[in-house]
Amino acid sequence: MAEHQVAKMSDDPIYKLLAGQKAAIASVLPKHLTSERMLRVAYQMIHKTPKLRNCTPGSLVNGLIEISMLGLDIGRTAHLVPFRQEATVIVDYKGLIDLAHRSGQINSFPLKAVYENDLFDYEEGTNRFIKHKPAPQNRGKLIAAYAIVNFKHGGFDFEVVHPVDIEAVKKVAPGARSADSPWNKPDQEQFMWMKTAARRLAKRIPQSPELTRVTELEDLVEAGLKQQISHISDDIIDTDFKVEEKKSTDNKSPDDIKKNLNERLTHMKNNQQTEPKITPEVNLGSDSAEDPKLQEAQAELKKKRLQAKADLEERDNGDLEKPNMIEWLWNARPSTSLKNAQEWLKAYKENEDTIDLLPNRDKRDKYYAKKAKVEQFIAENKPPDEPPVSVGQHEQDERRQAFVKYCQEANEAADIDVTQEVLTAFGYKTADQVPETDFGPIKRGISNKIDDMGIVI
């Protein structure tokens, strides 16, 4: 019975779709997650939610890659929900708390639900406070929820949501009309209220690149728009969900097979954003071994496959003297060895100012996330006796001067002190007080505010 189920799963087009993108998923996963587990849990999720099968293949694969890049656990802290034939990435309240802590500025992020028999009071303004004493029993109807953030540098912020806020969110929430949705289950509804409060509060706190990305994705959903995630283009995802009758290759000539497979190889080599797919051998029956033309075609195909793979590895791990360093940083796979990771990080730091000022916020955030993964890889693989790399005082002074100059230029471009709010959120009064470790996060915060104002510096 078990063997029958395994065979059935392997024949499922959706399983083939996910398995075909295993290399892409594995390349963006954090160390604590494996591609095998992500694929298995994703397949189980789709199996339990049949409507996901009606979603476009591109949205399913790209949604899974997006969750992998966020470093969240699919089915536990992040989910794929069908919405207008698109698989939509939804991060739950546990995922939001996880991402909030990654900024390094958060001490705690408690969420609570409020019921009508609880003692609850709060006040906005200059003397803000929340007081909540839950009723020991018979708490009554759910009437509110709130989220509080306590900052490491001192201070706090909070957000309270009421039924009118919840109704507005529920109207556009993917899957809210389904009877199985947490929105419609009395024992789970409070979690959706708490997540709504947490998501609104998350927009006002120091954000990690992953949290910034999640708030952008959920803002699109709340506005009733598609997320349009496109890590891999649709022309690469060529697996069909519908179970079709297996096409026979017995009537194809060796020349036809050679032409078809060569076309797939050419497509693979031209696409530099994806891992090369190794086309499986075609079963031509027992007579194929005796056909010399077919043997020649298969030998030539194998040679081209090996050459394509070697070309791709040479491109990713080649010299750092590239004509377009920013593009090289984007395409390279530095976590293949400690040396490659260190060279990539060195090149990144030399071009960090350029990356911080890229006009596309989404692309900037992906650079930051990749840098964090490389730094983690180096920390985990660096020999314990290797001394830290010393940085000269002159280089430190130059970086500080560049940071202060960037803050001044941002203020001049905006014609207001646009940097002060970001500095205050990190616990600093002036740019001169900022340690070098916070240069990058503060510049990202200022850059995001500049983007929101429609100003280019």
Secondary structure, DSSP 8 states (H G I E B T S, - for coil): -HHHHHHHHHH-HHHHHHHHTHHHHHTT--TT--HHHHHHHHHHHHHH-GGGGGS-HHHHHHHHHHHHHHT--BTTTEEEEEETTEEEEEE-HHHHHHHHHTTS-EEE--EEEEETTSEEEEE-SSS-EEEEE--SS---SEEEEEEEEEETTS-EEEEEE-HHHHHHHHHH-TTTTSTTSGGG-TTTHHHHHHHHHHHHHHTTS---HHHHHHHHHHHHHHTT------SS-TTT----SS-------TT--HHHHHHHHHHHHHHHHH-TTS-----------GGGGG-HHHHHHHHHHHHHHHHHHHHHHHHHSS-S--S-HHHHHHH--GGGSHHHHHHHHHHHHHTHHHHHT-S-HHHHHHHHHHHHHHHHHHHHHS-TT-------HHHHHHHHHHHHHHHHHHHHHHTS-HHHHHHHHTT-SSGGG--GGGHHHHHHHHHHHHHHHT---
